[in-house]
Amino acid sequence: MHAPLAAAAGRTASPATARLINDRLALQLLQSEGPLTAGQLKNLTGLSRPTVADLVDRLQAAGLVAVVGESGAQRRGPNARLYGIVADRAHLLGLDLRTRTLTVAVADLLGRVRAERTVPIGAPATADRPATTSDTTPAALATALAAVDATLAEAGATGPHALAIGAPGLVDPVTGRLGGSAPTWHDALIGALRERRTGTLLLENEVNLAALAEQRDGAARDRDTFVLLWLGHGTGAAVVLDGAVRRGASGGAGEIGFLPVPGTGGLPSATGCDGGFHSLAGSAAIGRLAAEHGRPAPPADGPERTDAPPAEALVRDAVAAGDAAAAFLDALAARIALGVSGVCAVLDPGCVVLGGEIGRAGGAPLAERVADHLARLSPLRTDVRAGTVGGRAVLRGAVLAARDAAQDDLFGPAG
């Protein structure tokens, strides 16, 4: 699969462009396959031995590749040396912003996490005090920046080559700014990190980053087109078509919580998704559904828990209960299938991955039930899968996005 690309590049591109394409191809192979000899690179790329020798020399001179061992071949020599990417050539920073927590990860150029921490941000919400940090932004910002700096120090990184931030809300494709009703410390932190100018900064909706993680490391590794349905405190979706995340004209692609569906007793509006799919599949709705089926419900009073919704425990317990909770899981699956059917009717993605806290808790048993209901609602063949990356999907997606940006800078843009 690699040889035609390299050969075509050599025939049609200028020498400088051909070198750039060949170098990146070799680096991609070293990333995906691990350390390789020059002979293995020759076989995998279809390039000539002198061309491979030249590119190895260039990559070593640039500090991107180093000799990491020997292949164990009986004949010793240049071809027996194992070349690998210099992982510490760049450090990556990934951030997962929630309403009242921040998770930070620092990774190397291969995407391996070197340090990670989660810190609470702002004062805890109470029944009398909603979850907001608008009046404590300076303290929240100081806590967040301290967490970033401490994680970088733990990883031995002076600064990131690239950083990616996953946050709730829409990211305006024109201004690159975060919209919606996110806590004010989110904007403050993003602004502070931009001012540091220590590397490429990417701001992305959290569900889109979770989809990237499922595409690279999880349930959608064999799919170029799929939809990730995020089921947690709220609902959302990420649309991946032909290998690329599609954000829409205003960044709002995937706002499935506003999708009108039967069974809500109303319609959503421009200012709220009550009456839309969110009213059937959000964590509060799942709690009420569980109570209707005799399952223990989350407390009616008290603050909303956006980072660990009680519905997650309800679904996990129901899966463990088996037949005793079958009616509840089936009713939940029927609700989820309504949203999925709307997605399928418009996009025909062929595959839908159930992610978020609820998707993770329901696992394969919930996904199978959703698939059964969907087959009765839609004529389109759609594979419904449980997400496999888990609760770290947003953070993992942020690290992967930062790695892509760093590699585009260091390896040259993808062809």
N, C-alpha and C positions, 0 to 999 in steps of 0.2 A: 504494500500500500504506500510505502514511503518512496520507493525508487522512482515511480513516474513523476512525482513532484520535483525531486532533485534533478532528474534528467531534463525535464521540461524547463526548469529554471536555467540550467546551463545552456540550453539551445536558444531561448528566446530573450533572456534578460541580459543587461549589460554585465560586464565582469564584476563590478562592485555590487550590483543588485544580486547577482548569482551567489556571490560570497555571503551576503547577508542572509539569503534564504537558506543556503546550506548550513551556515552556522546555527541558525535558529532550529533547523531540523535536527541537527546533532544534539543541541541542548535539550530539545523536547524529548528525544530518545533517552538521553541520560537521565532526565527527570522521570520518565515513565518506566524505564527498564532498570534503572540503577546503573552502577558503574559498568563500563564497557571497554573492551580493547579497541585499538584502531581497526583491527581486522573485523571485529563485530560491527563497528560503525560502517565500515565499507560494505559489508554484506547487507545491512539493514537499509542503507541509504541508496545503494547502487552507484555511489560515487567511486572514482578511481582512487588507487592507493595514494598517489601524490596529492590529490585534492584533499583527502582526509588528513594526511600529514600536515598540510598547510593550515587547515581549519583548526586542528588540534593545537598547533603552535600559536595561532591567533588567539584562541580562547584561553590558553594558558597565559599569554602575555597580558590579556585583559583582566586576569584574575578571576575568571569565571569557571575555569576547569583546572584541576590538579590531579597528579598521580596519587591514587589512593590505595594502591596495592598491585599485586600481580595475579594473572589469571590462573596460574598453576600449570600452564602449558610446559611441556618438556623443553621446548626450544625457547631459550630466553632471548629477549631483544625488545625493540620498541613495540612490536605488536602484542607482547605478553603483558605490557603495563595496563593496568586498569585506570581509566580516567573517570572522574566523577565531578559533579557540580560542587563548587565551593559554597556550601550552604550558608556560611556566615558572611558571604559577600554583601548581603542586604538583610535587614530586619523588617518585618511586616507587623503592622498593628491592626488588630481587629477589635471593634467595639460593638457591644449589644446593649442598646439603651432601652430600658423599661421605665415605667412610671416612677418607681421608687428604688430601682437598683441599676447598677452599671456593672457589666462584665467586660473585662479587658483581657486580651490574649496577645502575646508577642510570639511571632513565629519566625523561622528562618526562610531562606529562599526556596526551600523544598516544601514549605508549608507545615513543617513540624513545629508544634507549639513548644516553646522554651519556658514560658512563664504565663500564669493565668491567675486572675483573682476576681471575685465578685464583692462589691461593697454596697451597703444601703445608702440611699441618697435622700435627704430631706427628712422632715418629721413624719412619724407614722400617722396615717389617717385615722380618724375616729368618726363616730356617728355625728358628732357636732362639727367636725372639721373635715371637709372632703379632701381627697387626695390632690393636693396642689403644692407646688413649691414656689409660686410666684413671689411670695414675700420672704423667701429664704434663698434666693438665687445666689448671692455672694458665697454663703456657706456651702450650698450644694455644689457650686462650681469649684470651690477650693477642694472639697472632698473628691470630686471627680478627677480633677487634674492631679491631685496627689496620688490617686490610684493608678493613673496612667504612668506617672513618673516612677512610682515604686515598681510597677510591673516591668517597665523598660530596664530599670536598674537591676532587677532580679535576673533578667535575661542577658545582662551584660551589653545592652544596646544603648548607644548614646542618643540615637534618634531613629525613627523609622524611615525607610526608603519610600514606603507607601503605606497609607492607612485607609481603612474602609470602615464606615459607620453604618450600622443597621438601626433604624429607628421607626417607630409607628408613625403613620401619617403619609401624606402625599409629598413627593419630591418634585417640585416644579421643573420641567425639562428645560425651561428657558433660563430661569434665575439660579437653578440648583439649590434653592432654599427649601426648608422643610415647612409644610403647611399643616393645617389641622389644629387640634386642641392639645398638642403635646405640652408637657411641663416646660416652663420657661428655661429651666436649667439645660434642657436639651439644646436649644438655640445658643445659649451662652457657651456651652462646652464646644459645640461645633465652631462657633466664631473664634474661640480662644485657640483651638487647634489649627484653624486656618491661619491665624496670625503668626503662629510659630514658623510656618513655611519650612517645615523639616522634610517634607516629601509630598508626593501626590496624594491628595485627599479625595476620596469618593464617598458620597452620601447616597444611601440607597434605602428604599422601603424594606423593612425587616422581612416581609414575606418573599420578596424577590430574592433576597440573600439566602433564605431557607431553600428556595427552589434551586439555586445554584449548588448548594450543598447536596441536595438530593440528586441532582443531575451528575455531579462529579463523583460523589462518594456513596450515594444511597440508592433508593428504590428506582430511580429513573436513569440509571447509568446506560441502559440500552435504548433510550428514547431521545430523539431530537425534538419531538413535539409532545408536550404534555402540559397539564395544569396541576399546580399544587393548590389544594384547598386547605386553607389554614383554619383550624377549628380550635379556638381557645376562649379567652374572655370574650373576644369578638370573633368575627369571621372575615376572611379575606381570601384572595386568590392571587397566584402568580401565573402568568401566561408565558409559556416558552414555546416559540414556533421556530422550526428549522434551526434549533440550537441557540436561539437568542431570546432574551427576555423582552417582551413587548410591553411598553409602559403606557401607551396611548398618547393622545394629543396633549392632555393636561397632566399626565402622570397617574391617571385614575383607573387604568385598566386593572380589572380584578376586584373592584369594590363590590363584591358580591353580596355584602350585607344589605345593600339597597335593592337587591333584585326582588321584584314583586312575586310572591308565591302564594298559593292557596293555603288556608289554614291559619293565617295570622289575625284575621278579623279586621284588617285595615290595610293601608297602603303606606309605603315610605314617603318621605318628603325631601325637599332639597336641603333641609336643615337637620334631618334625623332619619336613621334607618329603622326605627320602630315601625312595624308593619311589613318589613321586608324579611329576607332570609335570616337576618340576624335575630329576629324575634322567634325563630324556630330553632336555631342551632347555636346561639350564643350560650355562654355558661349559665346565665340566669335562667334561660328557657330550659336548659337541660336539667337544672335543679328542680324546676317545677314539674317537668315530665317525670323525673324519678319519683317525686312525691306521689304523683298520680298512680304510679305502679307499685307503691308501697316500699320504695327504696328510701333509705335515709337521705333527707334533704339538707342542703347547707343552711346555716342560720339565716332567718328572714331579716334580722337586723344586723347592724355592724357594717364595717367598710367593705367595699368591693376589693377582692384580692386579684389584682391584674397579673401578678407574676406566678401565682400557683392557684388557679381557680378551684374551688371545692368540687366543681363538676368533674375535674380530672380524676379525683379520688372516687367519685361516684361511678364513673365509667370503668375505671380499673377494677373496682370491687365487683361490678356487675359481670365483667369478663371472667373474673375468678369464680364467681358464683355459678356459672354455667347455666343449666336449665332453669334454676330458680330465678334468674334475672333475664331470661330469654325474651319475655314480652317487652321489657323496657328497652333492651338493645335493639329489638326489631322495630319498635316505634321510633327510636332515635335514628336508625338507619333509613327508615322511610322518609323522615324529615330531611336528612342529608341528601338523599337521592333526588329530592325536588330541586335543590340547588344545583346538583351535578347535572341533572337533565337539562337545565337551562344553559349551562356552560356547553354541554355537548351539542345542543341544537344550534348554537351560534358558531362554535369553533371546531367541533368534531376533532378533539385532540387525540383520540384513540387511547389515552391513558390519563387517569386522574389519581394523584397521590394524596392521601389524607395525612396532613401534617398538623402541627400545633400540639398543644397539650392533650386535647381530646383525641386527635388522630393517633397520637403516640399511645395513649392509655387504651384505646379500643383495639389497636393492632389489627392483626389479620382477621379475627372474628368479626369485628365491626366492618372492615373493608369488604368481607365476603357478603355480609348482609346488605350493604349498600349496593354491591354489584347485582344481587338478586332483584332488589327493588328497581334499580335502574334499567335492567333488562325488560321490565314490564312497562316502563315509561318511555323508553327511547328505542328506535329501530337501529341506532348506530352502535356498532360493536365498540365497547369501551372497557378497557382493563382498569379495574379499581384496585389500588395497592395501598398498603399501610406504609407510611414513611419509616425509614430505618435509621436516619441520622439521629433522631431523638431530640431532646430538649436543647442540645447545643447547635441546632441547625443554623440559627441566625449567626451565631459567633463563627461557626465553621465557614459559612458562606462569606462572612466579612474577611476572614483570613484568605480564602481563595480569591476573592475579588482583589485584595491588596497584592496577592502574589501575581495575578495576571498583570496588574498595572506595573509592578516592579520588573517583571520579565519583559514587558513591552519596552520598557526604558533600557534595560540592560542587554537584552537579547536582540533588540530591534523589533519593530512592529510586525505582527503576524501578516503573512502574505494573503 
